[in-house]
Amino acid sequence: MIENIDKELIEIKTKINEKENLEHKLEAARLELQKLHAKKAGLKTQLLKEQKDVKSLEKLTLKSIWYSFIGSRNEKLRNEREELSKVEYEYHYLNDIINRLQSEIDYYIDKINNLKHLESQYETLLKQKETMIYNNNHELYEPLTKLNQEIINLEANIKEINEALIAGKEVINALEEIKKALNSASGWGTWDLLGGGLFSDLMKHSKLDEAERKIRDLQYLLNKYNRELKDINMHININLDISSTLKFFDFFFDNIFSDLMVHSKIQRALEQINNAYRIINNQLSELDIELKRNTYNIKQI
């Protein structure tokens, strides 16, 4: 009878720990979402300004007439359109991250709602167990309670480590896809430098466009991985500046960049991605060792 109660107590306590961890993740995700919305509001203001600047030059206004008079209207309009394109890209990129984070928050809320009323169930069972042990052999109560808590803690650690491993492997997969796209772009870029012509240039831009989309995913996955690491008191020590990596695509908006400069930017981006890959891969190896240690310990109890 006591064995059955112990088993049920462990199951419920594990779920209670899961609910508490979900609540911590929910709080962290909400704080991050709040910061992203503030950043989005600033970008929205900047976007409206850039749109206004472009329209004022496109239409027949005093501003456009003046620039036409001094002979720099076309250049000014081109620069303003480039600035508008950059801000539009950043705005839509940020909006995509916000939508994905909101989906994650909704998932946490749904999971937490499904784990309600566990505390009262746990307390009821615990009182039943206390009464049974005390009436039969109260000297066993303290060591058994301590043993159960140790099992609960180990199972909670195993669950959190597994979640961190899953999130980390998602980052690794994203980095591999980005490396693949950038390496392909680098190859086409080399061919372009050797006079490959329009086709090689188009292929290079196509692969860079693919890498750009995957870097969007990487930002979200890195943030998610960091939140999982916090649950097991770890952190990621990585010098990957996603914003500067994204600036690597500026040449899409600026015709003054030479093919050689583009090729150089590809190589610098690859260095950052490769460095991030090594760091996270090493960290996942450490997590795997910790998982095996916890699994071994729980089998010894």
HUTAFEN-V464136 format. One record per residue. N is the residue number from 0. RES is the residue in one small letter. PSI is psi in whole degrees, -180 to 180 (NA if undefined). OMEGA is omega in degrees with one decimal (* if undefined). D_CENTER is the distance of its C-alpha to the mean C-alpha in Angstrom with 2 decimals. Layout:
n->N res->RES psi->PSI omega->OMEGA d_center->D_CENTER
n->N res->RES psi->PSI omega->OMEGA d_center->D_CENTER
This chain:
n->0 res->m psi->-47 omega->-179.8 d_center->46.03
n->1 res->i psi->-37 omega->179.4 d_center->44.19
n->2 res->e psi->-40 omega->178.5 d_center->42.11
n->3 res->n psi->-41 omega->178.0 d_center->40.94
n->4 res->i psi->-42 omega->178.7 d_center->40.10
n->5 res->d psi->-45 omega->179.9 d_center->38.17
n->6 res->k psi->-44 omega->-179.5 d_center->36.12
n->7 res->e psi->-38 omega->178.0 d_center->35.38
n->8 res->l psi->-43 omega->179.5 d_center->34.61
n->9 res->i psi->-43 omega->179.7 d_center->32.04
n->10 res->e psi->-45 omega->-178.5 d_center->30.37
n->11 res->i psi->-43 omega->-179.8 d_center->30.33
n->12 res->k psi->-37 omega->177.0 d_center->29.21
n->13 res->t psi->-41 omega->178.1 d_center->26.28
n->14 res->k psi->-36 omega->176.8 d_center->25.25
n->15 res->i psi->-44 omega->176.9 d_center->25.84
n->16 res->n psi->-40 omega->177.9 d_center->23.51
n->17 res->e psi->-43 omega->179.5 d_center->20.86
n->18 res->k psi->-42 omega->178.9 d_center->21.47
n->19 res->e psi->-41 omega->177.6 d_center->21.25
n->20 res->n psi->-39 omega->177.3 d_center->17.89
n->21 res->l psi->-38 omega->178.4 d_center->16.63
n->22 res->e psi->-38 omega->176.5 d_center->18.24
n->23 res->h psi->-43 omega->178.4 d_center->16.49
n->24 res->k psi->-39 omega->178.9 d_center->13.02
n->25 res->l psi->-44 omega->179.2 d_center->14.40
n->26 res->e psi->-44 omega->179.6 d_center->15.72
n->27 res->a psi->-41 omega->-179.9 d_center->12.61
n->28 res->a psi->-38 omega->179.0 d_center->10.71
n->29 res->r psi->-39 omega->177.1 d_center->13.96
n->30 res->l psi->-42 omega->178.5 d_center->14.28
n->31 res->e psi->-41 omega->179.6 d_center->11.02
n->32 res->l psi->-39 omega->178.8 d_center->12.24
n->33 res->q psi->-43 omega->178.5 d_center->15.59
n->34 res->k psi->-40 omega->-179.6 d_center->14.61
n->35 res->l psi->-38 omega->178.1 d_center->12.98
n->36 res->h psi->-38 omega->177.3 d_center->16.20
n->37 res->a psi->-41 omega->177.7 d_center->18.31
n->38 res->k psi->-38 omega->179.7 d_center->16.83
n->39 res->k psi->-40 omega->179.2 d_center->17.37
n->40 res->a psi->-41 omega->177.3 d_center->20.92
n->41 res->g psi->-40 omega->177.9 d_center->21.64
n->42 res->l psi->-35 omega->178.7 d_center->20.55
n->43 res->k psi->-43 omega->177.0 d_center->22.70
n->44 res->t psi->-44 omega->179.1 d_center->25.63
n->45 res->q psi->-38 omega->180.0 d_center->25.21
n->46 res->l psi->-44 omega->179.2 d_center->24.96
n->47 res->l psi->-38 omega->178.8 d_center->28.18
n->48 res->k psi->-46 omega->-179.5 d_center->29.89
n->49 res->e psi->-39 omega->177.8 d_center->29.11
n->50 res->q psi->-40 omega->179.2 d_center->30.32
n->51 res->k psi->-42 omega->-180.0 d_center->33.44
n->52 res->d psi->-42 omega->179.6 d_center->34.12
n->53 res->v psi->-45 omega->-179.1 d_center->34.00
n->54 res->k psi->-37 omega->-178.8 d_center->36.25
n->55 res->s psi->-28 omega->177.8 d_center->38.70
n->56 res->l psi->-30 omega->-179.9 d_center->39.19
n->57 res->e psi->-34 omega->-179.0 d_center->39.44
n->58 res->k psi->169 omega->178.4 d_center->42.09
n->59 res->l psi->91 omega->179.6 d_center->45.52
n->60 res->t psi->171 omega->178.0 d_center->45.05
n->61 res->l psi->-37 omega->-179.8 d_center->46.62
n->62 res->k psi->-47 omega->-178.8 d_center->43.46
n->63 res->s psi->-37 omega->178.3 d_center->43.42
n->64 res->i psi->-41 omega->-179.3 d_center->47.20
n->65 res->w psi->-46 omega->179.7 d_center->46.98
n->66 res->y psi->-32 omega->176.2 d_center->44.42
n->67 res->s psi->-39 omega->-178.7 d_center->46.59
n->68 res->f psi->-41 omega->-178.2 d_center->49.61
n->69 res->i psi->3 omega->172.7 d_center->48.19
n->70 res->g psi->21 omega->-178.5 d_center->46.94
n->71 res->s psi->17 omega->-176.9 d_center->43.19
n->72 res->r psi->-47 omega->-177.7 d_center->42.05
n->73 res->n psi->-41 omega->179.0 d_center->40.48
n->74 res->e psi->-43 omega->178.9 d_center->38.59
n->75 res->k psi->-42 omega->179.8 d_center->37.42
n->76 res->l psi->-41 omega->178.7 d_center->36.34
n->77 res->r psi->-44 omega->178.8 d_center->34.41
n->78 res->n psi->-42 omega->-179.9 d_center->32.57
n->79 res->e psi->-39 omega->178.2 d_center->31.80
n->80 res->r psi->-37 omega->177.3 d_center->30.50
n->81 res->e psi->-43 omega->177.7 d_center->28.21
n->82 res->e psi->-41 omega->178.3 d_center->26.86
n->83 res->l psi->-43 omega->179.6 d_center->26.47
n->84 res->s psi->-41 omega->179.2 d_center->24.55
n->85 res->k psi->-47 omega->-178.7 d_center->22.08
n->86 res->v psi->-40 omega->177.7 d_center->21.56
n->87 res->e psi->-42 omega->178.5 d_center->21.34
n->88 res->y psi->-49 omega->-179.1 d_center->18.61
n->89 res->e psi->-39 omega->-178.5 d_center->16.52
n->90 res->y psi->-48 omega->-179.0 d_center->17.40
n->91 res->h psi->-35 omega->176.3 d_center->16.49
n->92 res->y psi->-47 omega->179.6 d_center->13.17
n->93 res->l psi->-39 omega->179.5 d_center->12.33
n->94 res->n psi->-36 omega->178.1 d_center->13.97
n->95 res->d psi->-43 omega->177.8 d_center->11.87
n->96 res->i psi->-42 omega->179.4 d_center->8.61
n->97 res->i psi->-44 omega->-179.5 d_center->11.04
n->98 res->n psi->-41 omega->179.8 d_center->12.41
n->99 res->r psi->-39 omega->178.5 d_center->9.47
n->100 res->l psi->-37 omega->177.6 d_center->8.78
n->101 res->q psi->-38 omega->176.7 d_center->12.57
n->102 res->s psi->-38 omega->177.8 d_center->12.81
n->103 res->e psi->-41 omega->178.2 d_center->10.78
n->104 res->i psi->-44 omega->178.2 d_center->13.22
n->105 res->d psi->-38 omega->178.4 d_center->16.09
n->106 res->y psi->-45 omega->179.0 d_center->15.40
n->107 res->y psi->-45 omega->-179.0 d_center->15.59
n->108 res->i psi->-44 omega->-179.6 d_center->18.73
n->109 res->d psi->-43 omega->179.5 d_center->20.33
n->110 res->k psi->-41 omega->-179.9 d_center->19.91
n->111 res->i psi->-42 omega->179.2 d_center->21.31
n->112 res->n psi->-31 omega->179.0 d_center->24.18
n->113 res->n psi->-6 omega->-179.0 d_center->25.08
n->114 res->l psi->27 omega->-180.0 d_center->25.49
n->115 res->k psi->160 omega->173.0 d_center->27.98
n->116 res->h psi->17 omega->-179.9 d_center->31.40
n->117 res->l psi->-35 omega->-176.9 d_center->30.59
n->118 res->e psi->-43 omega->-179.5 d_center->31.92
n->119 res->s psi->-38 omega->177.1 d_center->35.36
n->120 res->q psi->-41 omega->-179.2 d_center->35.58
n->121 res->y psi->-46 omega->-179.5 d_center->34.76
n->122 res->e psi->-40 omega->179.4 d_center->37.40
n->123 res->t psi->-47 omega->179.2 d_center->40.00
n->124 res->l psi->-39 omega->-179.0 d_center->39.59
n->125 res->l psi->-40 omega->178.1 d_center->39.58
n->126 res->k psi->-38 omega->176.9 d_center->42.87
n->127 res->q psi->-43 omega->-179.3 d_center->44.37
n->128 res->k psi->-43 omega->179.3 d_center->43.50
n->129 res->e psi->-44 omega->-179.1 d_center->44.86
n->130 res->t psi->-44 omega->-178.3 d_center->48.10
n->131 res->m psi->-44 omega->-178.6 d_center->48.55
n->132 res->i psi->-44 omega->-177.8 d_center->47.96
n->133 res->y psi->-39 omega->-178.9 d_center->50.15
n->134 res->n psi->-28 omega->-177.1 d_center->52.94
n->135 res->n psi->-57 omega->-179.6 d_center->52.89
n->136 res->n psi->87 omega->-172.7 d_center->51.73
n->137 res->h psi->-16 omega->179.3 d_center->50.05
n->138 res->e psi->-22 omega->-179.9 d_center->49.78
n->139 res->l psi->-11 omega->-172.3 d_center->46.96
n->140 res->y psi->-52 omega->-175.3 d_center->44.84
n->141 res->e psi->-49 omega->179.3 d_center->43.09
n->142 res->p psi->-36 omega->178.5 d_center->42.28
n->143 res->l psi->-40 omega->178.3 d_center->41.05
n->144 res->t psi->-42 omega->178.9 d_center->38.83
n->145 res->k psi->-40 omega->179.5 d_center->37.38
n->146 res->l psi->-43 omega->178.4 d_center->36.85
n->147 res->n psi->-41 omega->180.0 d_center->35.07
n->148 res->q psi->-36 omega->178.0 d_center->32.71
n->149 res->e psi->-41 omega->177.8 d_center->31.96
n->150 res->i psi->-44 omega->-179.6 d_center->31.14
n->151 res->i psi->-45 omega->-178.8 d_center->28.87
n->152 res->n psi->-41 omega->179.5 d_center->26.95
n->153 res->l psi->-42 omega->179.2 d_center->26.61
n->154 res->e psi->-37 omega->177.5 d_center->25.45
n->155 res->a psi->-42 omega->178.5 d_center->22.80
n->156 res->n psi->-43 omega->179.4 d_center->21.61
n->157 res->i psi->-43 omega->179.9 d_center->21.65
n->158 res->k psi->-45 omega->-178.4 d_center->19.57
n->159 res->e psi->-38 omega->177.8 d_center->16.83
n->160 res->i psi->-42 omega->177.5 d_center->16.95
n->161 res->n psi->-41 omega->179.3 d_center->16.75
n->162 res->e psi->-39 omega->177.6 d_center->13.61
n->163 res->a psi->-39 omega->178.1 d_center->12.00
n->164 res->l psi->-43 omega->179.1 d_center->13.61
n->165 res->i psi->-46 omega->-180.0 d_center->12.36
n->166 res->a psi->-40 omega->179.6 d_center->8.61
n->167 res->g psi->-39 omega->178.4 d_center->9.69
n->168 res->k psi->-31 omega->175.1 d_center->11.82
n->169 res->e psi->-39 omega->176.9 d_center->9.33
n->170 res->v psi->-45 omega->178.9 d_center->7.85
n->171 res->i psi->-45 omega->179.0 d_center->11.62
n->172 res->n psi->-41 omega->178.9 d_center->12.58
n->173 res->a psi->-42 omega->178.8 d_center->10.44
n->174 res->l psi->-40 omega->178.6 d_center->11.99
n->175 res->e psi->-39 omega->178.8 d_center->15.30
n->176 res->e psi->-39 omega->178.6 d_center->15.29
n->177 res->i psi->-44 omega->177.5 d_center->14.72
n->178 res->k psi->-43 omega->-179.5 d_center->17.44
n->179 res->k psi->-45 omega->-179.5 d_center->19.66
n->180 res->a psi->-42 omega->-178.9 d_center->19.51
n->181 res->l psi->-40 omega->177.4 d_center->20.11
n->182 res->n psi->-39 omega->177.5 d_center->22.88
n->183 res->s psi->-42 omega->178.1 d_center->24.49
n->184 res->a psi->-38 omega->179.0 d_center->24.36
n->185 res->s psi->-41 omega->178.4 d_center->25.89
n->186 res->g psi->-45 omega->177.8 d_center->28.64
n->187 res->w psi->-32 omega->177.9 d_center->29.49
n->188 res->g psi->-40 omega->177.1 d_center->29.39
n->189 res->t psi->-44 omega->177.7 d_center->31.94
n->190 res->w psi->-37 omega->179.1 d_center->34.08
n->191 res->d psi->-39 omega->178.6 d_center->33.84
n->192 res->l psi->-29 omega->-179.7 d_center->35.08
n->193 res->l psi->9 omega->177.1 d_center->38.00
n->194 res->g psi->33 omega->-177.4 d_center->38.97
n->195 res->g psi->-23 omega->176.5 d_center->37.19
n->196 res->g psi->-164 omega->-173.0 d_center->37.62
n->197 res->l psi->-41 omega->-175.7 d_center->35.90
n->198 res->f psi->-46 omega->-179.9 d_center->34.50
n->199 res->s psi->-35 omega->178.2 d_center->32.64
n->200 res->d psi->-43 omega->179.2 d_center->31.31
n->201 res->l psi->-41 omega->179.4 d_center->30.05
n->202 res->m psi->-39 omega->178.4 d_center->28.41
n->203 res->k psi->-47 omega->-180.0 d_center->26.69
n->204 res->h psi->-35 omega->178.4 d_center->25.29
n->205 res->s psi->-44 omega->180.0 d_center->24.27
n->206 res->k psi->-35 omega->177.2 d_center->22.19
n->207 res->l psi->-36 omega->176.4 d_center->20.61
n->208 res->d psi->-40 omega->177.6 d_center->19.82
n->209 res->e psi->-44 omega->178.4 d_center->18.16
n->210 res->a psi->-39 omega->179.0 d_center->16.06
n->211 res->e psi->-46 omega->180.0 d_center->15.13
n->212 res->r psi->-39 omega->-178.2 d_center->13.84
n->213 res->k psi->-30 omega->176.6 d_center->11.75
n->214 res->i psi->-32 omega->173.7 d_center->10.30
n->215 res->r psi->-47 omega->179.0 d_center->9.17
n->216 res->d psi->-38 omega->-177.1 d_center->7.21
n->217 res->l psi->-42 omega->-179.6 d_center->6.01
n->218 res->q psi->-46 omega->179.6 d_center->4.74
n->219 res->y psi->-44 omega->-177.1 d_center->2.72
n->220 res->l psi->-36 omega->176.8 d_center->2.52
n->221 res->l psi->-43 omega->178.4 d_center->3.31
n->222 res->n psi->-42 omega->178.9 d_center->3.24
n->223 res->k psi->-43 omega->178.9 d_center->4.07
n->224 res->y psi->-42 omega->178.6 d_center->6.02
n->225 res->n psi->-39 omega->178.7 d_center->7.50
n->226 res->r psi->-37 omega->178.0 d_center->8.64
n->227 res->e psi->-38 omega->-180.0 d_center->10.20
n->228 res->l psi->-35 omega->179.8 d_center->11.82
n->229 res->k psi->-31 omega->-179.4 d_center->13.39
n->230 res->d psi->-21 omega->178.7 d_center->15.22
n->231 res->i psi->25 omega->175.6 d_center->17.07
n->232 res->n psi->42 omega->175.0 d_center->17.70
n->233 res->m psi->167 omega->176.9 d_center->15.77
n->234 res->h psi->165 omega->-180.0 d_center->13.57
n->235 res->i psi->123 omega->179.3 d_center->12.07
n->236 res->n psi->90 omega->-172.4 d_center->14.64
n->237 res->i psi->135 omega->-178.9 d_center->13.40
n->238 res->n psi->59 omega->177.2 d_center->14.86
n->239 res->l psi->106 omega->179.6 d_center->12.60
n->240 res->d psi->99 omega->-176.2 d_center->13.13
n->241 res->i psi->-39 omega->-177.3 d_center->11.06
n->242 res->s psi->-40 omega->179.5 d_center->13.54
n->243 res->s psi->-31 omega->175.9 d_center->16.45
n->244 res->t psi->-40 omega->179.3 d_center->15.31
n->245 res->l psi->-31 omega->178.8 d_center->15.28
n->246 res->k psi->-16 omega->175.5 d_center->18.70
n->247 res->f psi->-24 omega->-178.4 d_center->19.83
n->248 res->f psi->8 omega->-178.2 d_center->20.43
n->249 res->d psi->-28 omega->-175.6 d_center->22.87
n->250 res->f psi->-16 omega->175.6 d_center->25.77
n->251 res->f psi->-25 omega->-173.5 d_center->25.31
n->252 res->f psi->-2 omega->-173.8 d_center->26.76
n->253 res->d psi->110 omega->-175.4 d_center->29.25
n->254 res->n psi->-9 omega->-176.2 d_center->32.18
n->255 res->i psi->-13 omega->179.1 d_center->33.41
n->256 res->f psi->135 omega->177.0 d_center->30.96
n->257 res->s psi->164 omega->176.8 d_center->32.83
n->258 res->d psi->-33 omega->179.7 d_center->31.70
n->259 res->l psi->-41 omega->178.4 d_center->31.91
n->260 res->m psi->-41 omega->178.2 d_center->29.46
n->261 res->v psi->-46 omega->-179.7 d_center->26.97
n->262 res->h psi->-40 omega->178.9 d_center->27.45
n->263 res->s psi->-40 omega->178.8 d_center->26.92
n->264 res->k psi->-37 omega->177.1 d_center->23.58
n->265 res->i psi->-45 omega->-178.5 d_center->22.46
n->266 res->q psi->-39 omega->178.7 d_center->23.53
n->267 res->r psi->-39 omega->177.8 d_center->21.75
n->268 res->a psi->-41 omega->178.6 d_center->18.42
n->269 res->l psi->-38 omega->177.9 d_center->19.15
n->270 res->e psi->-43 omega->178.7 d_center->19.96
n->271 res->q psi->-44 omega->-179.0 d_center->16.61
n->272 res->i psi->-44 omega->179.4 d_center->14.83
n->273 res->n psi->-38 omega->178.3 d_center->17.49
n->274 res->n psi->-44 omega->178.0 d_center->17.19
n->275 res->a psi->-40 omega->180.0 d_center->13.49
n->276 res->y psi->-46 omega->-179.2 d_center->14.50
n->277 res->r psi->-45 omega->-177.6 d_center->17.40
n->278 res->i psi->-49 omega->-177.0 d_center->15.75
n->279 res->i psi->-38 omega->178.7 d_center->13.11
n->280 res->n psi->-41 omega->177.0 d_center->15.94
n->281 res->n psi->-40 omega->179.8 d_center->18.28
n->282 res->q psi->-38 omega->177.9 d_center->16.12
n->283 res->l psi->-34 omega->176.3 d_center->15.85
n->284 res->s psi->-40 omega->176.8 d_center->19.63
n->285 res->e psi->-41 omega->178.8 d_center->20.11
n->286 res->l psi->-38 omega->179.9 d_center->18.25
n->287 res->d psi->-39 omega->176.6 d_center->20.46
n->288 res->i psi->-43 omega->179.1 d_center->23.51
n->289 res->e psi->-38 omega->178.0 d_center->22.71
n->290 res->l psi->-45 omega->179.6 d_center->22.32
n->291 res->k psi->-37 omega->179.0 d_center->25.70
n->292 res->r psi->-45 omega->179.2 d_center->27.29
n->293 res->n psi->-40 omega->179.0 d_center->26.41
n->294 res->t psi->-41 omega->177.6 d_center->27.56
n->295 res->y psi->-45 omega->-177.9 d_center->30.77
n->296 res->n psi->-39 omega->-177.9 d_center->31.46
n->297 res->i psi->-28 omega->177.9 d_center->31.26
n->298 res->k psi->-23 omega->-179.1 d_center->33.69
n->299 res->q psi->-13 omega->-177.4 d_center->36.11
n->300 res->i psi->NA omega->* d_center->36.50
